[in-house]
Amino acid sequence: MTSYEESQRNMSRHLSRVLDDIRVIQDMTDLRRHIHLLRETLMTIGNKLQGYNQTVYIVGSQIEGTTTVGMDSDTDNMFILNNYLVVFDWAEWEKDKIIMLAIRDNTTPPQLCYLQRLRSDMPLKMDQPVNPTDEVDEEGRVLVSNKWIDDELWEIGKHIGPMISHGPSTSFSDKVDLVHAFPCASMPEECEFFFRRPRPGHYPKPETLERARRCPTFLVPQGHPFSEHKHLQWRISTSLWERFLVFDFTAEQQHVYVLLKIIRKSFIKPVVGDNLSTFHIKTAVMFTIESCQPDIWRSDNIIACAVNCLNTLLRWIRIGKCPHFTTDGVNLFEGKLDKRKLIKIEDVITQIKSHNMWCIYQIQMDMLGFHLLPDIRILDDRRHSNQLRILREILFFIPRFVSLTMSTLMSDSRQQDIYEAVHGIIGHLQFLHSIHNSGSSLECEAASLFLPHMYGSLASTLASCCIARQLPVPQFVINLYQLSFTSDLMSTKLKYASMLYCSGQCAAAAQVLTHCEGLLGPDVHHYCTCDGRQPTYKKQSDAHLEAGLNGNITELLKSHSTLCVMFLIHERCCVPEHLQYEMFRTMTHEDQQLRHFSNLWMDQVVIDCVPFLHYLQYLVYRELGQPARKMAALQKLRDYVFQPGGIGGHTDTAFHVLAHCCELENEPDAAFDLYQESVQHYPRNNIASWHLNRFLQ
């Protein structure tokens, strides 16, 4: 072995260790994948609970585990509209679905098609447009525009902000890409080539090919950039196949792919922007893995493997054609990179190769270059902090989505009477139990996150009905409360304590509250998931995240996390009277104008767990005639509201309960000041305005 080869191998070993240190390592890859698979399962179940027949898939680098903190990758969500069906032949027509026929001719670019509307009651063409964006062509065919989704999203989110478009994606945040897609009834002809073309056999694995063959393909709203009819064109997507293919990567192949993505972002993106995309890099890596022997992918050969992938890319750049790994006849450079840009990229890649990849020592992302310097190693605490930082970034969505879904579902019952509301909750419980009992392990895990919250809402609704009629709360309702206690650490237990207080069972409420206070600790984190109410939101503590690294994610959310306590209109008799006013914080037209669809929680009583705990303690001990314990609870509430560094999500409500305690203590000036400070935090959609008027009358 020459000194050059030995130097390259040493450099590869060092690089592999550094990539492990920034958590491009199998345990974090597995954790990322599990969290995002759970996330997409929660979203699918949540959509079905709300009556939307959509399946959600997360694709791209987040679920692949091929990103780093410094890469700052977005999350790509695909929403499959299951009420629709794309057919490639009239024989595939199905009744009672929104059917569209894929049509193509000699002028249609590869991977693209037009969609003609068909009738849902019989296999005949539609003769009139359905949506304003539909167009009728010269042959009288009603064609579906790919802009109709943009129009609907704009209507939904016009109060949120401007839409952001990237290819087929439309969203309101640069952190999340949303792609709506139609499922295909069968595999498009150009995709069948993926299974027929000759290959050595070691990649993709035979079981992966079989899994891909059983997976659906989709059409996404994207046309050819140079076509005058691009607004009517739809692109074939094999995103699920590509996800399986990356899941097949070995640890060393992941290292190579991540390294090339970092190189692209550090050296190529400044020259041509995102025209050479991560997808081009992924395609080059896949073709290189397929064509090279598997024994070259070793930790001491990372540099050589990366050069092989760059050579694959260079070969395509020189001929001006980048093939698609799963779809025949596609040139991925077309519409993205012209000859001038290809020459620029070729120059950059040639320079990178000519210096034996020494450019990686200049990479600032994730401090990669610094940690590659001789005698520099990431310290154990730095490596560990990277791990916690990754978990902090990807974990928040799960409690947020569970809480938002429950808020949406329960808000739907606001216009219903009590019997309709209870019937609706029971229906949701039956649906969730069917998933929990017969679904996949991920579906079972996702259902287990919804079920306790649903039991808590049912228990509180029934108990409220009993209290309103001055009836004792029966044992079966108490049993429902107990089934809700695994929702998270504390929120449903506090709902139970609140019911006990409101039904006059103060001694029992005191016991529950003492138990809840004992559950608090440094490893407990409060997740406020309400849009517009967490300006001083605190990040999860390291102690909290440690529990996630050392155990089950679902267990972390249930045993080391709390969500906001929520009460709906039908639960109002289980809420202390002063807090019931929070359901009516939207009082004026101006208030309503400043709300958007994610603010459904504003029609509910929503309060963070810690201030609600101390507020209930104050009320209970006051009722029990225990002044010392009452004043201790009041002091804890004051300490919470005025603690340095801010408080939880619902600052205004925390001020309001403290103000109520001041009123009960005959301190009207202090209460008035607290209501005023609340209005300063949130001038709109804040019931404190009403409380101030009450003082001034």
Summary of the structure (lengths in Angstrom):
residues: 697
radius of gyration: 28.9
end to end distance: 91.5
largest distance: 91.5
contacts: 2256
relative contact order: 0.08
helix: 58%
strand: 10%
